[in-house]
Amino acid sequence: MPALALVFNAFVWGVSWIPFRQIEAHGLHPVWATCLIYAVIVLAMGWLRRHVWRAFAAWPGLVLLALAAGLTNVGFNWAVTQGDVVRVVLLFYLMPLWSVLLAWLLLGERPTPSALARMTLALAGVAVVLKTPETDWPVPASLPDWLGVAAGFSFALTNILLRRLRGAPGESRAFAMFCGCAGVAGLTAVAGTALSAIAAPPPLAAGAGWVPWAALLGTGFVFANICLQYGAARMTASATSVIMLSEVLFASVSSVALGAATLDARIWAGGALIVLAALWSSFARTNGGEDDRHSRILEDKPS
């Protein structure tokens, strides 16, 4: 059951691009959709579990966790609706690279030789994924690319902060992440609309075809978070990380089948290097030694 719960979480995130694109097709930008979905979740949870608001006073670090989780969701949700889904997901899963660097900077954990080797492997995979015949140097070439990279960095930061806040109640951490998703998405949506970079939400009177999709997505996110909390608490960190990589599979199969992504030899090769680095990072934890401190990258998913 714990493994199935984690697979369900990965499935929800792997196919979340489908309802997000449907929502956008009905006139609501994915950033506005993210804001509205999480705002409803926050209001419902804040009303049903009123004591969770007090956690921010007891654990000020939850504010930083909220910010990191919010940046993760805004970047990922925006990217998968605008770009090649497989490419975005692979760039998002650069967590071995970002986790090592952030653990060094924020936790004072110097990287081991094997951690540096995983970083090199992940970077090689990124170079292969990004290097197209049209680019002279393998750097992010579009807004979805940059959003995917930024979301992966924010996800790694989220997990570093979760490690520092592991003494806080799990319910409070989840609520903080929900608040961050609503708040960051709201600020981004308002600023983007003011700058004409994001379309304003359509009036409900003009049609609300996006509402059922948003309700489906919000329900999926809530159950995905519950499944993650249940599964991650009952399985080893390495097993959790490996199972969560199935998100790449779900995203790849669904996006290729529906024409939202293409898979060529370059994507296969670069993706294999990135996934291999993530797997190596996961299995390094089973040693229980120094590598374990550098590679805990999947404690909670900012759902």
C-alpha positions in Angstrom: 0.0 0.0 0.0 2.7 2.6 0.7 4.3 1.9 -2.6 1.0 2.2 -4.4 0.3 5.5 -2.6 3.6 6.9 -3.9 2.9 5.6 -7.4 -0.4 7.5 -7.3 1.3 10.7 -6.2 3.8 10.3 -9.1 0.9 9.6 -11.5 -1.0 12.7 -10.5 2.0 14.9 -11.1 3.0 13.0 -14.3 -0.3 13.7 -16.0 -1.2 17.0 -14.3 -0.2 18.7 -17.6 -3.4 17.4 -19.2 -6.0 19.2 -17.0 -3.7 22.3 -16.9 -3.8 22.5 -20.7 -7.5 21.9 -20.8 -7.9 24.8 -18.3 -5.7 27.0 -20.4 -7.8 26.0 -23.5 -10.8 27.4 -21.7 -9.1 30.8 -21.2 -7.6 30.5 -17.7 -3.8 30.8 -17.6 -2.1 28.0 -15.6 -0.7 30.5 -13.1 -4.1 31.9 -12.3 -5.4 28.3 -12.2 -2.7 27.4 -9.7 -3.6 30.4 -7.5 -7.3 29.6 -7.5 -6.9 25.8 -6.9 -4.6 26.3 -3.9 -6.5 29.2 -2.5 -9.5 26.9 -2.2 -7.4 24.2 -0.6 -5.9 26.7 1.9 -9.3 28.1 2.9 -10.8 24.7 3.4 -7.9 23.3 5.4 -7.5 26.5 7.4 -11.2 26.4 8.3 -11.3 22.6 9.1 -7.9 22.6 10.9 -7.7 26.1 12.4 -4.8 25.3 14.7 -2.4 25.0 11.7 -2.2 28.8 11.4 -0.4 28.9 14.8 2.5 26.9 13.4 3.9 29.9 11.5 4.6 31.6 14.8 6.2 28.5 16.4 8.2 27.7 13.2 9.1 30.9 11.3 11.0 28.8 8.8 7.7 27.7 7.4 7.5 31.0 5.6 10.6 30.1 3.6 9.2 26.6 2.9 6.0 28.2 1.6 8.0 30.4 -0.7 10.1 27.6 -2.1 7.1 25.3 -2.6 5.2 28.1 -4.3 8.0 28.8 -6.7 8.2 25.1 -7.5 4.5 24.8 -8.4 4.3 28.0 -10.4 7.4 27.1 -12.4 6.4 23.5 -13.1 2.7 24.1 -13.8 3.5 27.0 -16.2 6.2 25.1 -17.9 4.3 21.9 -18.7 1.5 23.9 -20.4 3.9 25.8 -22.6 6.7 23.5 -23.6 7.6 19.9 -24.4 6.4 17.9 -21.4 9.2 15.3 -21.4 11.9 18.0 -21.8 10.4 20.0 -18.9 10.1 17.0 -16.6 13.6 15.9 -17.2 15.0 19.4 -16.5 12.8 19.5 -13.4 14.4 16.2 -12.1 17.9 17.8 -11.8 17.5 17.5 -8.0 20.8 15.5 -7.5 22.7 18.6 -8.8 20.8 21.2 -6.9 20.5 19.2 -3.7 24.3 18.8 -3.4 24.9 22.5 -4.0 22.2 23.7 -1.7 23.2 21.2 1.1 26.8 22.6 0.8 25.7 26.2 0.9 22.8 26.0 3.5 23.7 23.0 5.6 27.5 23.1 5.4 27.6 19.5 4.0 30.7 19.3 1.8 30.0 17.1 -1.3 31.7 13.7 -1.4 33.5 12.5 -4.6 30.5 10.3 -5.4 28.2 13.3 -5.0 30.4 15.4 -7.4 30.3 12.5 -9.8 26.5 12.5 -9.7 26.5 16.2 -10.4 28.7 15.7 -13.4 26.4 12.9 -14.7 23.3 15.1 -14.3 25.0 18.1 -16.0 26.0 15.8 -18.9 22.4 14.7 -19.3 21.2 18.3 -19.3 23.7 19.2 -22.0 22.5 16.4 -24.2 18.8 17.3 -23.6 19.3 21.0 -24.3 21.7 20.7 -27.3 19.7 20.9 -30.4 20.9 21.6 -33.9 19.6 25.1 -33.6 21.6 25.9 -30.5 25.3 26.7 -30.4 25.6 26.0 -26.7 23.4 23.7 -24.6 21.6 26.3 -22.4 17.9 26.7 -21.8 16.5 28.1 -25.0 12.9 29.0 -24.1 10.7 30.1 -21.3 9.5 26.5 -20.5 13.1 25.4 -20.3 14.0 28.1 -17.8 10.8 27.5 -15.8 11.6 23.7 -15.7 15.1 24.4 -14.4 13.9 27.0 -11.9 11.2 24.7 -10.6 13.6 21.8 -10.1 15.9 24.2 -8.2 13.1 25.3 -6.0 12.0 21.7 -5.4 15.5 20.9 -4.2 15.4 24.0 -1.9 12.0 22.8 -0.6 13.4 19.5 0.4 16.5 21.1 2.1 14.1 23.3 4.1 12.0 20.3 4.9 15.1 18.7 6.4 15.7 21.7 8.6 12.0 21.8 9.6 11.6 18.1 10.3 10.7 18.9 13.9 7.6 20.8 12.7 4.3 18.8 12.5 3.8 17.2 9.1 0.3 18.8 8.8 1.8 22.3 9.4 4.5 21.7 6.8 1.9 20.6 4.2 -0.3 23.6 5.0 2.6 26.0 4.7 3.4 24.6 1.2 -0.3 25.0 0.2 -0.2 28.6 1.4 3.0 29.2 -0.6 1.5 27.7 -3.7 -1.5 30.0 -3.5 0.4 33.1 -2.5 3.3 32.9 -5.0 0.9 32.0 -7.8 -1.4 34.9 -6.9 1.5 37.4 -6.8 2.9 36.1 -10.1 -0.5 36.1 -11.7 -1.3 39.7 -10.7 2.1 41.0 -11.6 2.1 39.1 -14.9 -1.3 40.4 -15.8 -0.3 44.0 -15.0 2.7 43.6 -17.3 0.6 42.0 -20.0 2.7 38.8 -19.8 -0.2 36.7 -18.4 -3.8 36.9 -19.7 -6.4 38.0 -17.2 -8.9 35.3 -16.0 -12.1 35.3 -18.1 -15.3 36.4 -16.3 -17.4 33.5 -15.1 -20.3 34.9 -17.2 -18.3 34.3 -20.3 -18.0 30.6 -19.6 -16.6 28.4 -16.9 -15.5 25.3 -18.8 -12.3 25.3 -16.8 -14.1 24.8 -13.4 -14.5 21.0 -13.7 -10.9 20.6 -14.7 -9.7 22.8 -11.8 -11.9 20.8 -9.4 -10.4 17.6 -10.7 -6.9 18.9 -10.4 -7.4 20.3 -6.9 -8.9 17.0 -5.7 -6.0 15.1 -7.3 -3.4 17.3 -5.6 -5.0 16.9 -2.2 -5.1 13.1 -2.5 -1.6 13.0 -4.0 -0.3 14.9 -0.9 -2.1 12.5 1.5 -0.7 9.5 -0.4 2.8 11.0 -0.3 2.6 11.6 3.4 1.4 8.1 4.0 3.8 6.3 1.7 7.0 8.3 2.5 6.4 7.8 6.3 6.4 4.0 5.8 9.2 3.4 3.2 12.9 4.2 3.1 13.9 7.5 1.6 15.8 5.6 -1.2 12.7 3.6 -2.1 10.5 6.7 -2.1 12.9 8.5 -4.4 13.0 5.6 -6.9 9.3 5.2 -7.0 8.8 9.0 -7.5 10.9 8.8 -10.6 8.0 7.0 -12.2 6.6 10.5 -12.7 9.0 10.7 -15.7 7.4 7.6 -17.1 3.8 8.8 -16.7 4.7 12.2 -18.1 6.5 10.7 -21.1 3.9 8.1 -22.0 1.0 10.4 -21.7 2.6 13.4 -23.5 3.9 11.3 -26.4 0.6 9.5 -26.8 -1.3 12.8 -26.9 1.2 14.7 -29.1 2.6 17.0 -26.4 6.1 15.8 -26.6 8.6 14.1 -28.9 11.2 11.5 -28.1 14.3 11.2 -30.2 17.7 9.7 -29.6 19.0 12.9 -28.0 16.1 13.0 -25.4 16.5 9.3 -24.7 20.2 9.6 -24.1 20.1 12.8 -22.0 17.1 11.6 -20.0 18.9 8.3 -19.3 21.8 10.2 -17.8 19.6 12.5 -15.7 17.5 9.5 -14.4 20.7 7.5 -13.7 22.0 10.4 -11.6 18.8 10.5 -9.6 18.8 6.7 -9.1 22.4 6.8 -8.0 21.5 9.6 -5.6 18.7 7.5 -4.2 20.6 4.2 -3.8 23.5 6.1 -2.1 21.2 6.6 0.9 21.2 2.8 1.6 24.8 3.0 2.7 23.7 5.2 5.7 27.0 7.1 5.5 28.1 10.5 4.4 26.4 10.2 1.1 23.1 9.9 2.9 23.4 13.4 4.1 24.0 14.8 0.6 21.3 13.0 -1.3 18.0 13.1 0.6 16.0 14.8 -2.1 12.5 13.5 -1.8 11.0 13.9 1.7 7.8 15.6 0.6 6.4 16.7 -2.7 5.1 20.2 -2.8 1.6 19.2 -3.9 
